[in-house]
Every structure is written in C-alpha cells, then in structure tokens.
Amino acid sequence: MGNKNDLAQDRTDWAEDRTVLANERTFAGWMRTGMASLAVAVGLKAVFGAFEPTWAAKAVASIFVVTAVYIFWAAQDAACATLNRLSETETHAQPTRRMKLLATIFALGSIAVGGILWML
C-alpha cells in the first residue's frame, strides 16, 4: 500500500489525464461545429440558388464560412492553451501542432468552399 503522498499524486495524475481527454473531445466537438457552419453555408447556396440578387445569398453564406474559420481557429487556440497549462502524466495528448494543422486545413478548406460559392 502506497503512502498518502503517492495516492494523492495518483489522483492528481488521473484528474489530469481526464482533463486531457476532455480537452480533446471538446476540440473535436468544436471542429464538428465548424463543419456544421460550413454545411449551412453550402445548404444556403442550394436553397437560394436562383435568389436575386445573387450577391445577397452569397453574402449570407459567407457569414457561415467566416464563422467556420473562426470556430476552427478558436478551437485549436483553446485546446492548445489548455494543454500548455498541464504537465502531461501517462496520457499522451495530441500534439498541439497537430491541432493547429487540422484547424489550418479545415480553415483553408472553408475558404476554398467560400470561393467556390462566390464563383457559382
């Protein structure tokens, strides 16, 4: 049986592990929310395809594209900030550079979708 200090450290380590995992789930949730915002933009284009003036429908869709880009950036920023405050124990968190890369790819893809929406 370990001493009180070992047990307290184990509980702290487990709590930190749960925090890392919760942080990753939250990051994934925000990424899904960003993708949903992008889906709304594409859906608006489909719904308002013949809408006149076309710039108005495109402008509204663009709001959701910009929102998606912001969500992706904010998600990685918050997730990386949380990981930087923790000292990893046995849980191996996703590297912050991977979160930044994913957010960048999603943001660039969103911008490309926005560009396509304006060309159509």
Order of alpha helices (4+ residues) and beta strands (2+ residues): alpha-alpha-alpha
